[in-house]
């Protein structure tokens, strides 16, 4: 079960909502096949799909394409990604702001290179592409 609360904040004049995973008295292990770091569990696919199908897979797992909220999460994910490309939960419409799959506006705390509409992660950072190419993906959920 995902325990989270929604908090509003302001960043660059835009309303920003961040999912904060709540603390539990006892640590809870992640499901088999998921990796845990602090208050989140991450799933790294071995299969490849386009961005929309990857998002659907995560949804069926009661999770979302990975939302990266901290530098520590970013470092962990980049290290684990290696040279592979993984879809994460950022997308945008032309000439619009990047948004996470939960609808919150990305606050630009890391750079996204490229001119695509869908973000993916590699060991050297976050890039963008068209969403119809098939690559691996990362799901995330609160412990």
N, C-alpha and C positions, 0 to 999 in steps of 0.2 A: 504494500500500500504506500502511496506517495503522500508524505506529509509536507506541506509547503504553505507558505503564506505569501500574499502578494503585497509588495510595498511600493508606493509611488515615490518618485524623486524627480528632481529637475536636472537636466544636463543640456547645456547649450540652448536653453529656452524651449526644449521639447519635453513632453511628458515621457518619462522613462519608467518602466516597471521591470523589476528584477524578481525572479523566483528565488527565495531564500529557503534552503532546506533546513527544517527544524532539527534541533538537537534531541537526541534520545538518551535515556539514562544508560542503556547498554548499547554497545556498538552492534549493528546489524550487518551480517555478511551479505554480500551481493549474490545473486543467483548464479548458478553454474554457467560458465561462459562469459561472465561479466567481470570487469576489473574495478576494484574500489579504490578511491582516493578521497580522503576526508569524508565529506557528507554526500558524495555522489558515486554512482555506479556507471561504468561505461562499457558498451558493447562494440567491439571492432569486428566488422563483417569480414568473411573470407570470400564471399560471393560479390558480384558486381551488379549494380542496377543504376537506372537514371535517378535524378534527384527526387522526383515525385514518388517513384516506387520505393525508394529508400525511406522517405518520410512515412509512407504507408506502413512499411515493415516496422519501423520504430513505434508507430501508433498502436499497432497490434500487440506490441510488447509492453504497452502502457508506459511508453517513454516518448521522447522526441529526438529528432536529429540533434546532435550535441550542441549544447549552448555552453560557451566558454566564458566564464565570469571572472576568473582570476588568472594572474600570471602563472601561478603554480599549476593550475589545470592546463594552461597552454603548454608549459614546458613538458609536463607529463605526456600529453597527447602527441606533441611533436616528436618526442623521444620514441614513443611506441609506434608512431606512424612510419618511421623510417623513410624509405624512398617511395612508398606507396602513396596514392592520392585517396582521400576520404572525404565524402560529402559531410558537411556540418549544417546546422540549422539556420543559416542565413540566406535570405533571398531579397531581391528588390525588383520593382517594376522600373521600366526605363525612366530616367530622370527623377527617381524617387530615392528615399532613404532605405538603407539596409534594415531589414526586420528579422527578428528571430521567429521560429515557427510558432511560438506562443503569442505572436502579435506585438511583442515589445520592440521598440526602436533600438537599434544598435547604437551605442554611445561612442563609437570610433576609438576605442581604447587600444586597438591594434590595427595595423594597415592591411587592407585587402587589395592585392594587385590584380590588374586585368580589367577588362571592360564587360565581363559577363554578368549574368543576373543571379547566379547561384554560386555559393562559396564552398571551397574545398580546402582541406588542410594537408600539408606535407611537412617533412622535417624542417624545411626552410621557411615556413610561414603559411599564410592564408592567401589564396588566390581565387579568381572567379572564372567561370566558364558558362557556356550554355548548358542547360539542365538535362539535355537529352542524351549526353554521353554516359556510358556505363562505367562506373568506378565503384570502389568500396565505400562504406559509410560508417559513421560512428553514431550510436544512440546514447543518450544519457537520461538518468532519472535519479531522484533523491533516494538515499538508502532508507 
